[in-house]
Amino acid sequence: MEEQEEKNELEKYYKTVYFYMKRALIIYAIVSAIIIVAGQMRWFFGFTFGSAGALLIFRLHSITTRQLPNKKNPLLFMRFHYIIRLLILAAFVLIAIKRPFLNVYFTIGGLFVVKIAIYLFREK
């Protein structure tokens, strides 16, 4: 009985994660189409790079959160993974600064795609 409840809870959790990831991809597609119509390829590459980073960081966060109850020291586990996610975020921004074919502002904007999707499509 308890195992079935845990399985249902896990299934609901993953459905929620994938729901927001799909919505983030829809927002990405809409904004990317507008950028491509405008003819700004640097903006498109930057936004694509930032959106990929946002999806990666969101997925890592969901994996970390799901593994949390099984850890002996959950606070240390969360801090360690938080630092890893911040380092990945910093790497995306630094790469965007260093590469001339990526627009830094659109990369940073792309990093907010998942947050925007959660804000727009959350249950009220």
Secondary structure, DSSP 8 states (H G I E B T S, - for coil): -HHHHHHHHHHHHHHHHHHHHHHHHHHHHHHHHHHHHHT-HHHHHHHHHHHHHHHHHHHHHHHHHHHGGG-SSHHHHHHHHHHHHHHHHHHHHHHHHH-TTS-HHHHHHHTTHHHHHHHHHS--
